[in-house]
């Protein structure tokens, strides 16, 4: 039986897994495990593909990286250097973006219940676009802009009535979603009227987001027709301007063999053509197209390295392989039933032996499973396992369950490895515990990356 991979992996002259030109075994030895590894060049290449595809559209466009997928200084620096914007959802994400050098006019502030301080920050620093998610929020944004006496660009998020995505919890564009302003009952039209009538709010255009881990183009076509049609209708009825249409993100990544997401170019061209055609039919120039890729930029660029510990054979014959991480650094399996591919770092293309093994974590939960059935060569305690496509929604959703520190992050490029984020220390994990501080404990000091 051959090992089926979602994409080709690099192997060095020693036969080991190579990540960004670095030996995975050496990375694990130097920085410890679990360890997140991010291939910088893979990220940059995808950023450039989005930028080139959008620049070729009639109305141009901007890729706005979805910070929620993975947002640390190293990633933010690449986004800034590659000329992308950032889709941010909190004060922390805004500040990190600005610190990395992303111009505020390239930021898009999201959230269905933004805090007053987030709204005020957006006005104060000049965030280019704030996505208004409800009529209530629109009022609060108008008040914040008026208090500051500064104009604020707004994108109205509408519900396109389209279901798409790998899991129900990833579907965000349907009528029951907590996100967006309904169109059918007139609320979206009312929102347009309110923005146009407010002296400090500027209508930049409209926003939709239909889901995540989407592996086909048709849902995007449907959503593009809805939002472009609504924009044209508002232009005709109210004279409402539409300089931009933001189609959100959601393009899928390759996690297991058989995952075949559309290409970046196909997504941009398809959506851009639909929007341009709808506007052209109304005699209007095509607006700029914004997209918010996160997973499709960083997921496949990320790999998590684990060290194998206990290996046991159950009475059923099933072999269970425990690693030194689990649902604390990858909750997506428990949350969404997400599937992954693992390879043995010392022999990534090795022929699987025997029946597939069950890879589990070290957390005190029966649901702490990383891969239910992983076809792998013969394993031994101490081996390093590499789980592919872990760049998105891993560190971002990691926790300290069971008191485990969040892993370190290493960026790799052209044979060089740089520490992006060091492993958490015991003192840092308990720094906000006021009772513990009064007790003045002398806990174990953890070192490492």
VOPAGU-2260 file (C-alpha; in pm, 1 decimal, decimal comma):
REM VOPAGU-2260
SITE   aa  ch    i         X         Y         Z
SITE  UNK   A    0       0,0       0,0       0,0
SITE  UNK   A    1     138,1     340,6    -100,2
SITE  UNK   A    2     113,7     638,8     131,4
SITE  UNK   A    3    -132,4     889,2     -19,2
SITE  UNK   A    4     -40,7    1251,4      43,1
SITE  UNK   A    5    -245,5    1565,3     -28,8
SITE  UNK   A    6      59,9    1720,7    -196,1
SITE  UNK   A    7     425,4    1640,5    -256,9
SITE  UNK   A    8     657,5    1672,9      40,7
SITE  UNK   A    9    1026,0    1758,4      19,0
SITE  UNK   A   10    1285,3    1503,3     123,5
SITE  UNK   A   11    1651,4    1588,9     187,2
SITE  UNK   A   12    1957,4    1381,7     101,4
SITE  UNK   A   13    1928,1    1193,0     431,6
SITE  UNK   A   14    1576,3    1087,0     339,0
SITE  UNK   A   15    1423,4    1307,7     609,6
SITE  UNK   A   16    1129,7    1546,2     577,1
SITE  UNK   A   17    1253,1    1888,4     466,5
SITE  UNK   A   18    1057,1    2199,8     563,6
SITE  UNK   A   19    1171,1    2519,5     397,4
SITE  UNK   A   20    1507,9    2354,8     338,4
SITE  UNK   A   21    1541,2    2255,6     706,1
SITE  UNK   A   22    1556,0    1899,4     836,1
SITE  UNK   A   23    1240,6    1831,1    1040,2
SITE  UNK   A   24    1430,5    1606,8    1282,8
SITE  UNK   A   25    1680,8    1882,8    1351,4
SITE  UNK   A   26    1401,7    2134,9    1404,4
SITE  UNK   A   27    1234,8    1906,3    1658,8
SITE  UNK   A   28    1565,0    1847,8    1838,0
SITE  UNK   A   29    1653,6    2216,5    1850,7
SITE  UNK   A   30    1318,4    2369,9    1938,7
SITE  UNK   A   31    1136,8    2082,8    2109,5
SITE  UNK   A   32     791,5    1944,0    2037,7
SITE  UNK   A   33     508,5    2003,9    1976,4
SITE  UNK   A   34     637,8    2259,5    1730,1
SITE  UNK   A   35     458,7    2466,0    1468,2
SITE  UNK   A   36     671,7    2516,5    1156,7
SITE  UNK   A   37     578,6    2771,4     888,5
SITE  UNK   A   38     734,8    2776,5     541,1
SITE  UNK   A   39     782,0    3147,5     473,2
SITE  UNK   A   40     832,1    3113,3      98,8
SITE  UNK   A   41     514,4    2909,5      60,5
SITE  UNK   A   42     323,3    3188,7     233,8
SITE  UNK   A   43     482,7    3457,3      18,2
SITE  UNK   A   44     408,8    3269,8    -303,7
SITE  UNK   A   45      39,2    3247,8    -221,0
SITE  UNK   A   46      26,4    3614,3    -122,3
SITE  UNK   A   47     175,1    3706,6    -460,4
SITE  UNK   A   48     -66,0    3486,0    -650,5
SITE  UNK   A   49    -361,5    3660,8    -487,3
SITE  UNK   A   50    -214,5    4003,3    -552,7
SITE  UNK   A   51    -142,8    3933,7    -921,5
SITE  UNK   A   52    -484,5    3778,3    -983,2
SITE  UNK   A   53    -668,9    4071,3    -825,7
SITE  UNK   A   54    -461,2    4335,8   -1001,0
SITE  UNK   A   55    -559,5    4181,3   -1336,6
SITE  UNK   A   56    -932,9    4241,7   -1280,0
SITE  UNK   A   57   -1106,7    4533,1   -1456,9
SITE  UNK   A   58   -1171,2    4712,6   -1128,5
SITE  UNK   A   59    -856,1    4591,1    -955,6
SITE  UNK   A   60    -868,9    4458,6    -605,0
SITE  UNK   A   61    -699,9    4388,4    -274,7
SITE  UNK   A   62    -625,2    4068,0     -85,5
SITE  UNK   A   63    -696,5    4119,7     282,3
SITE  UNK   A   64    -536,3    3839,7     483,8
SITE  UNK   A   65    -766,5    3690,8     749,6
SITE  UNK   A   66    -570,4    3741,8    1070,4
SITE  UNK   A   67    -792,6    3500,2    1264,3
SITE  UNK   A   68    -629,3    3208,9    1079,3
SITE  UNK   A   69    -280,5    3272,3    1217,0
SITE  UNK   A   70    -157,6    3606,1    1343,8
SITE  UNK   A   71     185,7    3653,4    1494,0
SITE  UNK   A   72     458,5    3905,4    1422,4
SITE  UNK   A   73     633,2    3689,0    1164,1
SITE  UNK   A   74     315,2    3638,4     966,2
SITE  UNK   A   75     212,3    4003,0     991,7
SITE  UNK   A   76     553,9    4109,2     865,0
SITE  UNK   A   77     516,2    3893,2     554,0
SITE  UNK   A   78     165,7    4030,8     489,4
SITE  UNK   A   79     299,6    4385,6     511,3
SITE  UNK   A   80     597,9    4316,5     287,0
SITE  UNK   A   81     384,9    4143,9      23,6
SITE  UNK   A   82     146,7    4437,8      -1,4
SITE  UNK   A   83    -166,8    4270,6     135,6
SITE  UNK   A   84    -418,2    4416,3     375,0
SITE  UNK   A   85    -542,5    4246,7     690,8
SITE  UNK   A   86    -886,5    4142,2     810,0
SITE  UNK   A   87    -876,8    4203,4    1185,7
SITE  UNK   A   88   -1135,3    4141,9    1458,0
SITE  UNK   A   89    -995,9    4284,0    1783,0
SITE  UNK   A   90    -777,4    4558,0    1923,8
SITE  UNK   A   91    -490,2    4312,6    1957,6
SITE  UNK   A   92    -509,0    4215,4    1591,1
SITE  UNK   A   93    -524,5    4583,1    1490,1
SITE  UNK   A   94    -221,9    4675,9    1698,8
SITE  UNK   A   95     -17,2    4381,8    1568,6
SITE  UNK   A   96    -102,2    4476,3    1209,7
SITE  UNK   A   97       4,2    4836,9    1261,9
SITE  UNK   A   98     321,8    4734,8    1446,1
SITE  UNK   A   99     415,9    4514,2    1148,7
SITE  UNK   A  100     382,3    4809,4     911,8
SITE  UNK   A  101      47,7    4738,3     747,0
SITE  UNK   A  102    -105,3    5077,0     657,3
SITE  UNK   A  103    -434,1    5137,6     842,9
SITE  UNK   A  104    -611,7    5206,1     515,0
SITE  UNK   A  105    -547,1    4841,6     420,3
SITE  UNK   A  106    -722,8    4709,4     730,3
SITE  UNK   A  107   -1076,0    4569,8     743,4
SITE  UNK   A  108   -1229,1    4549,5    1090,8
SITE  UNK   A  109   -1471,4    4261,0    1140,8
SITE  UNK   A  110   -1693,3    4128,0    1417,5
SITE  UNK   A  111   -2065,1    4088,6    1482,3
SITE  UNK   A  112   -2051,2    4266,1    1821,0
SITE  UNK   A  113   -1761,8    4510,1    1818,6
SITE  UNK   A  114   -1679,3    4674,0    2148,8
SITE  UNK   A  115   -1695,5    5053,3    2188,6
SITE  UNK   A  116   -1317,4    5063,6    2229,4
SITE  UNK   A  117   -1268,2    4869,2    1905,3
SITE  UNK   A  118   -1490,2    5110,9    1716,4
SITE  UNK   A  119   -1313,6    5410,9    1865,9
SITE  UNK   A  120    -974,1    5261,6    1780,6
SITE  UNK   A  121   -1083,7    5210,0    1419,8
SITE  UNK   A  122   -1180,5    5575,8    1389,8
SITE  UNK   A  123    -870,6    5700,3    1570,1
SITE  UNK   A  124    -610,8    5510,8    1365,5
SITE  UNK   A  125    -794,4    5543,3    1033,3
SITE  UNK   A  126    -892,7    5183,1     961,8
SITE  UNK   A  127    -984,5    5178,9     593,4
SITE  UNK   A  128   -1305,8    4979,8     621,2
SITE  UNK   A  129   -1524,4    4868,4     908,2
SITE  UNK   A  130   -1770,4    4591,8     827,4
SITE  UNK   A  131   -2109,1    4684,0     976,0
SITE  UNK   A  132   -2284,8    4362,6    1079,8
SITE  UNK   A  133   -2619,7    4499,7    1202,2
SITE  UNK   A  134   -2832,7    4811,4    1218,8
SITE  UNK   A  135   -2749,1    4839,1    1589,0
SITE  UNK   A  136   -2378,0    4832,7    1514,7
SITE  UNK   A  137   -2419,5    5085,7    1236,4
SITE  UNK   A  138   -2563,4    5331,4    1486,8
SITE  UNK   A  139   -2270,7    5279,1    1725,2
SITE  UNK   A  140   -2018,9    5327,5    1444,0
SITE  UNK   A  141   -2186,2    5650,9    1343,5
SITE  UNK   A  142   -2171,4    5776,5    1702,4
SITE  UNK   A  143   -1799,9    5689,4    1733,0
SITE  UNK   A  144   -1716,5    5867,8    1408,0
SITE  UNK   A  145   -1920,9    6172,1    1504,6
SITE  UNK   A  146   -1753,6    6199,1    1846,5
SITE  UNK   A  147   -1413,1    6197,1    1679,8
SITE  UNK   A  148   -1525,7    6425,6    1399,2
SITE  UNK   A  149   -1360,1    6192,4    1148,0
SITE  UNK   A  150   -1513,9    6004,9     853,7
SITE  UNK   A  151   -1528,8    5625,6     863,2
SITE  UNK   A  152   -1547,7    5393,6     562,7
SITE  UNK   A  153   -1813,1    5123,0     593,6
SITE  UNK   A  154   -1882,7    4793,3     419,1
SITE  UNK   A  155   -2229,8    4654,8     485,2
SITE  UNK   A  156   -2226,1    4280,2     545,8
SITE  UNK   A  157   -2532,9    4117,7     396,6
SITE  UNK   A  158   -2666,0    3763,6     418,2
SITE  UNK   A  159   -2655,2    3613,2      67,7
SITE  UNK   A  160   -2857,3    3302,7     160,0
SITE  UNK   A  161   -2583,2    3063,2      46,8
SITE  UNK   A  162   -2462,3    2758,4     239,7
SITE  UNK   A  163   -2103,7    2648,6     185,5
SITE  UNK   A  164   -1826,6    2498,2     393,6
SITE  UNK   A  165   -1694,5    2172,3     533,2
SITE  UNK   A  166   -1899,8    2176,3     855,7
SITE  UNK   A  167   -2221,8    2341,9     975,5
SITE  UNK   A  168   -2021,4    2555,3    1217,3
SITE  UNK   A  169   -1818,7    2686,9     921,2
SITE  UNK   A  170   -2120,6    2805,3     721,8
SITE  UNK   A  171   -2174,1    3177,8     765,5
SITE  UNK   A  172   -2379,0    3302,2     470,7
SITE  UNK   A  173   -2720,3    3144,8     528,5
SITE  UNK   A  174   -3038,3    3303,3     667,1
SITE  UNK   A  175   -2990,9    3161,8    1018,9
SITE  UNK   A  176   -2630,7    3276,9    1055,0
SITE  UNK   A  177   -2543,8    3518,8    1332,7
SITE  UNK   A  178   -2349,5    3722,3    1076,1
SITE  UNK   A  179   -2477,9    3982,8     833,0
SITE  UNK   A  180   -2781,5    4201,4     766,6
SITE  UNK   A  181   -3086,2    4034,0     610,0
SITE  UNK   A  182   -3183,3    4151,0     263,4
SITE  UNK   A  183   -3531,9    4005,8     219,3
SITE  UNK   A  184   -3701,7    4194,1     503,7
SITE  UNK   A  185   -3557,3    4531,3     401,3
SITE  UNK   A  186   -3298,5    4567,4     676,5
SITE  UNK   A  187   -3006,9    4583,2     431,8
SITE  UNK   A  188   -3178,6    4858,3     233,1
SITE  UNK   A  189   -3243,6    5046,6     556,7
SITE  UNK   A  190   -2874,5    5017,2     640,1
SITE  UNK   A  191   -2781,8    5175,1     306,6
SITE  UNK   A  192   -3018,5    5464,9     373,5
SITE  UNK   A  193   -2870,3    5520,6     719,3
SITE  UNK   A  194   -2510,5    5524,0     597,6
SITE  UNK   A  195   -2587,6    5761,6     314,1
SITE  UNK   A  196   -2765,8    5994,1     551,1
SITE  UNK   A  197   -2488,9    6007,5     809,1
SITE  UNK   A  198   -2235,2    6292,2     783,1
SITE  UNK   A  199   -1943,3    6083,7     913,8
SITE  UNK   A  200   -2008,2    5745,7     752,1
SITE  UNK   A  201   -1893,0    5666,5     399,1
SITE  UNK   A  202   -2044,4    5372,8     211,4
SITE  UNK   A  203   -1752,5    5188,0      50,5
SITE  UNK   A  204   -1958,2    4890,8     -64,8
SITE  UNK   A  205   -2081,1    4550,3      50,4
SITE  UNK   A  206   -1945,5    4238,9     212,3
SITE  UNK   A  207   -2038,0    3869,7     219,1
SITE  UNK   A  208   -1871,3    3563,1     364,4
SITE  UNK   A  209   -2027,9    3224,1     301,3
SITE  UNK   A  210   -1815,5    2971,8     488,4
SITE  UNK   A  211   -1482,7    2799,9     529,8
SITE  UNK   A  212   -1290,4    2509,4     371,8
SITE  UNK   A  213   -1490,3    2548,8      49,0
SITE  UNK   A  214   -1383,1    2311,6    -229,7
SITE  UNK   A  215   -1600,6    2429,9    -518,2
SITE  UNK   A  216   -1668,9    2755,5    -701,5
SITE  UNK   A  217   -2046,1    2745,9    -744,8
SITE  UNK   A  218   -2129,2    2883,4    -396,6
SITE  UNK   A  219   -1902,9    3179,5    -470,9
SITE  UNK   A  220   -2083,2    3240,8    -800,6
SITE  UNK   A  221   -2417,7    3239,8    -622,6
SITE  UNK   A  222   -2302,2    3476,5    -349,9
SITE  UNK   A  223   -2138,1    3710,7    -601,5
SITE  UNK   A  224   -2462,0    3735,9    -800,8
SITE  UNK   A  225   -2656,3    3818,2    -483,9
SITE  UNK   A  226   -2424,4    4088,3    -352,9
SITE  UNK   A  227   -2359,8    4243,2    -695,3
SITE  UNK   A  228   -2730,5    4240,6    -771,4
SITE  UNK   A  229   -2806,8    4411,7    -440,6
SITE  UNK   A  230   -2539,2    4674,4    -507,0
SITE  UNK   A  231   -2686,0    4749,4    -849,4
SITE  UNK   A  232   -3035,8    4769,4    -705,5
SITE  UNK   A  233   -2922,6    5018,8    -438,5
SITE  UNK   A  234   -2741,7    5224,0    -702,0
SITE  UNK   A  235   -3059,5    5246,3    -910,6
SITE  UNK   A  236   -3302,8    5311,5    -626,0
SITE  UNK   A  237   -3094,8    5526,4    -392,5
SITE  UNK   A  238   -2795,4    5638,3    -594,1
SITE  UNK   A  239   -2578,6    5442,5    -348,9
SITE  UNK   A  240   -2212,1    5421,2    -448,8
SITE  UNK   A  241   -2029,0    5090,7    -455,8
SITE  UNK   A  242   -1654,5    5125,5    -494,7
SITE  UNK   A  243   -1581,3    4781,0    -352,9
SITE  UNK   A  244   -1730,6    4437,6    -307,1
SITE  UNK   A  245   -1569,1    4216,0     -46,6
SITE  UNK   A  246   -1636,1    3844,7    -103,7
SITE  UNK   A  247   -1477,8    3729,5     222,0
SITE  UNK   A  248   -1264,2    3417,7     235,6
SITE  UNK   A  249   -1322,7    3046,7     276,8
SITE  UNK   A  250   -1122,3    2888,8      -5,7
SITE  UNK   A  251   -1019,8    2540,7     106,8
SITE  UNK   A  252    -682,5    2375,8     153,7
SITE  UNK   A  253    -548,4    2023,4      95,2
SITE  UNK   A  254    -561,7    1826,0     418,9
SITE  UNK   A  255    -594,9    1470,6     287,0
SITE  UNK   A  256    -553,3    1299,2     -47,4
SITE  UNK   A  257    -858,0    1380,7    -257,2
SITE  UNK   A  258    -897,7    1739,6    -137,3
SITE  UNK   A  259    -896,6    1948,9    -455,5
SITE  UNK   A  260    -978,8    2312,5    -384,7
SITE  UNK   A  261   -1004,4    2552,4    -679,1
SITE  UNK   A  262    -692,1    2750,7    -751,7
SITE  UNK   A  263    -645,8    3104,4    -625,3
SITE  UNK   A  264    -658,6    3229,8    -983,2
SITE  UNK   A  265    -979,9    3040,6   -1059,7
SITE  UNK   A  266   -1151,9    3185,1    -753,9
SITE  UNK   A  267   -1053,7    3544,7    -828,4
SITE  UNK   A  268   -1132,1    3519,6   -1199,8
SITE  UNK   A  269   -1470,6    3352,8   -1141,1
SITE  UNK   A  270   -1593,0    3595,5    -879,0
SITE  UNK   A  271   -1449,1    3894,5   -1061,5
SITE  UNK   A  272   -1624,4    3797,1   -1383,8
SITE  UNK   A  273   -1962,1    3751,6   -1213,1
SITE  UNK   A  274   -1941,4    4089,2   -1040,2
SITE  UNK   A  275   -1820,2    4269,0   -1354,3
SITE  UNK   A  276   -2096,3    4113,8   -1567,3
SITE  UNK   A  277   -2372,0    4214,4   -1324,4
SITE  UNK   A  278   -2244,1    4572,1   -1309,9
SITE  UNK   A  279   -2190,4    4590,7   -1686,7
SITE  UNK   A  280   -2550,4    4479,9   -1748,2
SITE  UNK   A  281   -2659,9    4784,5   -1549,3
SITE  UNK   A  282   -2421,0    5014,2   -1732,5
SITE  UNK   A  283   -2195,6    5052,6   -1428,8
SITE  UNK   A  284   -1818,8    5020,5   -1399,1
SITE  UNK   A  285   -1694,6    4717,1   -1210,2
SITE  UNK   A  286   -1603,0    4785,1    -847,2
SITE  UNK   A  287   -1276,1    4676,7    -690,9
SITE  UNK   A  288   -1285,7    4321,7    -556,9
SITE  UNK   A  289   -1166,4    4241,2    -205,6
SITE  UNK   A  290   -1110,4    3887,5     -81,2
SITE  UNK   A  291   -1010,0    3773,3     266,5
SITE  UNK   A  292    -793,4    3460,5     233,6
SITE  UNK   A  293    -657,4    3300,5     547,5
SITE  UNK   A  294    -657,7    2922,8     523,1
SITE  UNK   A  295    -567,3    2922,0     151,9
SITE  UNK   A  296    -255,0    3128,0     224,1
SITE  UNK   A  297    -116,3    2971,4     539,1
SITE  UNK   A  298    -271,4    2627,5     600,6
SITE  UNK   A  299     -52,7    2419,6     368,1
SITE  UNK   A  300     253,3    2624,6     463,2
SITE  UNK   A  301     227,3    2496,5     820,7
SITE  UNK   A  302     337,9    2164,1     970,8
SITE  UNK   A  303     321,9    2049,6    1332,3
SITE  UNK   A  304     595,8    1824,1    1466,5
SITE  UNK   A  305     519,9    1584,6    1752,8
SITE  UNK   A  306     729,9    1332,7    1944,7
SITE  UNK   A  307     586,6     982,4    1975,5
SITE  UNK   A  308     551,6     850,7    2329,2
SITE  UNK   A  309     343,6     552,5    2433,0
SITE  UNK   A  310     243,8     294,9    2172,1
SITE  UNK   A  311     -14,7      37,2    2272,3
SITE  UNK   A  312    -207,8    -239,7    2104,6
SITE  UNK   A  313    -571,6    -271,6    2211,1
SITE  UNK   A  314    -757,3    -598,6    2248,1
SITE  UNK   A  315    -927,9    -519,9    1917,0
SITE  UNK   A  316    -591,1    -518,2    1745,9
SITE  UNK   A  317    -597,7    -141,9    1696,4
SITE  UNK   A  318    -260,6      26,1    1753,1
SITE  UNK   A  319    -279,9     357,1    1938,5
SITE  UNK   A  320      10,2     600,9    1908,1
SITE  UNK   A  321      25,9     883,8    2163,6
SITE  UNK   A  322     211,8    1206,9    2091,2
SITE  UNK   A  323     316,9    1493,1    2316,2
SITE  UNK   A  324      48,1    1734,6    2197,9
SITE  UNK   A  325    -313,9    1697,2    2093,0
SITE  UNK   A  326    -636,2    1891,8    2115,6
SITE  UNK   A  327    -468,3    2174,6    2306,9
SITE  UNK   A  328    -265,7    2264,5    1998,5
SITE  UNK   A  329    -516,2    2129,6    1740,3
SITE  UNK   A  330    -880,8    2146,5    1853,6
SITE  UNK   A  331   -1018,0    2125,5    1499,4
SITE  UNK   A  332   -1059,8    1748,5    1502,2
SITE  UNK   A  333   -1278,0    1764,1    1814,0
SITE  UNK   A  334   -1463,9    2074,8    1695,6
SITE  UNK   A  335   -1522,7    1995,8    1330,0
SITE  UNK   A  336   -1422,3    1636,5    1268,3
SITE  UNK   A  337   -1132,7    1775,3    1064,6
SITE  UNK   A  338    -908,2    1523,1     888,1
SITE  UNK   A  339    -529,6    1532,8     855,5
SITE  UNK   A  340    -236,0    1354,2     700,2
SITE  UNK   A  341      71,6    1253,1     900,7
SITE  UNK   A  342     414,6    1143,1     782,3
SITE  UNK   A  343     712,4     998,3     966,0
SITE  UNK   A  344     976,8    1270,4     965,3
SITE  UNK   A  345    1268,2    1025,7     922,7
SITE  UNK   A  346    1095,6     849,2     629,8
SITE  UNK   A  347     814,9    1068,9     492,6
SITE  UNK   A  348     756,9     860,1     182,1
SITE  UNK   A  349     792,0     527,4     355,9
SITE  UNK   A  350     555,1     244,7     270,0
SITE  UNK   A  351     287,2     196,7     538,8
SITE  UNK   A  352     314,9    -124,8     737,6
SITE  UNK   A  353      15,8    -310,7     878,7
SITE  UNK   A  354    -321,1    -153,3     948,1
SITE  UNK   A  355    -347,4     224,1     997,7
SITE  UNK   A  356    -274,0     347,9    1348,7
SITE  UNK   A  357    -478,4     582,6    1563,7
SITE  UNK   A  358    -283,9     895,9    1657,4
SITE  UNK   A  359    -399,3    1042,1    1988,2
SITE  UNK   A  360    -288,6    1327,7    2208,5
SITE  UNK   A  361    -186,4    1341,5    2573,6
SITE  UNK   A  362    -488,5    1539,5    2697,9
SITE  UNK   A  363    -734,8    1396,0    2951,4
SITE  UNK   A  364   -1018,8    1359,9    2699,7
SITE  UNK   A  365   -1138,2    1056,9    2503,0
SITE  UNK   A  366   -1197,5    1293,8    2211,7
SITE  UNK   A  367    -831,1    1393,7    2205,3
SITE  UNK   A  368    -763,1    1230,0    1869,4
SITE  UNK   A  369    -556,4    1381,7    1588,6
SITE  UNK   A  370    -602,3    1115,1    1319,5
SITE  UNK   A  371    -833,8     814,6    1348,1
SITE  UNK   A  372    -655,8     601,0    1090,5
SITE  UNK   A  373    -308,5     700,1     977,1
SITE  UNK   A  374    -123,5     466,2     736,7
SITE  UNK   A  375     239,7     491,0     845,9
SITE  UNK   A  376     564,5     295,0     841,1
SITE  UNK   A  377     658,6     108,7    1158,4
SITE  UNK   A  378     687,5     353,7    1449,0
SITE  UNK   A  379     893,3     361,6    1766,4
SITE  UNK   A  380     874,7     573,2    2079,3
SITE  UNK   A  381    1085,1     884,1    2023,1
SITE  UNK   A  382    1002,8     911,5    1652,5
SITE  UNK   A  383     897,0    1251,6    1519,1
SITE  UNK   A  384     559,9    1266,8    1344,5
SITE  UNK   A  385     475,6    1555,7    1113,0
SITE  UNK   A  386     110,8    1648,0    1068,4
SITE  UNK   A  387      64,1    1842,1     744,5
SITE  UNK   A  388    -154,2    2145,1     667,3
SITE  UNK   A  389    -161,0    2288,8    1017,7
SITE  UNK   A  390     -84,8    2653,0     944,0
SITE  UNK   A  391    -440,0    2782,1     989,3
SITE  UNK   A  392    -657,2    2779,3    1302,3
SITE  UNK   A  393    -410,3    2587,1    1517,1
SITE  UNK   A  394    -206,8    2833,3    1723,0
SITE  UNK   A  395    -499,3    3073,4    1685,1
SITE  UNK   A  396    -733,3    2826,0    1859,0
SITE  UNK   A  397    -479,7    2662,5    2091,3
SITE  UNK   A  398    -544,2    2645,2    2465,1
SITE  UNK   A  399    -371,9    2567,6    2792,9
SITE  UNK   A  400    -599,1    2275,5    2872,0
SITE  UNK   A  401    -439,7    2043,8    3130,4
SITE  UNK   A  402    -194,1    2325,5    3194,2
SITE  UNK   A  403       0,2    2261,9    2876,8
SITE  UNK   A  404     201,4    2547,1    2724,7
SITE  UNK   A  405     120,8    2655,9    2372,8
SITE  UNK   A  406     389,8    2541,8    2128,9
SITE  UNK   A  407     668,4    2747,8    1981,9
SITE  UNK   A  408     647,3    2869,3    1621,0
SITE  UNK   A  409     945,8    2855,8    1387,6
SITE  UNK   A  410     960,2    3020,7    1046,5
SITE  UNK   A  411    1173,6    2837,9     788,2
SITE  UNK   A  412    1308,3    2967,4     460,5
SITE  UNK   A  413    1590,0    2857,4     229,5
SITE  UNK   A  414    1748,6    2634,2     492,4
SITE  UNK   A  415    1729,6    2884,3     776,5
SITE  UNK   A  416    1505,7    2855,4    1081,4
SITE  UNK   A  417    1403,3    3154,1    1292,0
SITE  UNK   A  418    1206,0    3149,4    1614,7
SITE  UNK   A  419     883,2    3342,8    1563,2
SITE  UNK   A  420     709,0    3264,8    1890,6
SITE  UNK   A  421     876,2    3092,7    2186,4
SITE  UNK   A  422     708,2    2820,2    2385,1
SITE  UNK   A  423     505,7    2948,6    2678,2
SITE  UNK   A  424     662,0    2925,0    3020,8
SITE  UNK   A  425     494,3    2814,1    3342,5
SITE  UNK   A  426     529,0    3163,2    3492,5
SITE  UNK   A  427     359,1    3325,7    3194,0
SITE  UNK   A  428      66,7    3084,1    3197,6
SITE  UNK   A  429      -8,9    3172,1    3562,1
SITE  UNK   A  430      87,7    3541,4    3551,0
SITE  UNK   A  431    -274,2    3662,1    3577,9
SITE  UNK   A  432    -361,1    3438,8    3875,4
SITE  UNK   A  433    -386,4    3687,5    4163,3
SITE  UNK   A  434    -432,4    3424,3    4434,2
SITE  UNK   A  435    -130,5    3232,8    4313,2
SITE  UNK   A  436      69,6    3554,7    4312,3
SITE  UNK   A  437     -14,8    3616,5    4679,3
SITE  UNK   A  438      87,7    3262,4    4767,9
SITE  UNK   A  439     425,0    3333,9    4602,0
SITE  UNK   A  440     479,4    2981,3    4472,3
SITE  UNK   A  441     807,3    2851,2    4344,6
SITE  UNK   A  442     684,3    2645,3    4055,0
SITE  UNK   A  443     883,1    2455,0    3801,0
SITE  UNK   A  444    1053,1    2675,0    3547,8
SITE  UNK   A  445    1012,4    2543,2    3198,3
SITE  UNK   A  446    1271,9    2628,7    2941,0
SITE  UNK   A  447    1274,5    2549,0    2573,4
SITE  UNK   A  448    1182,9    2737,6    2259,1
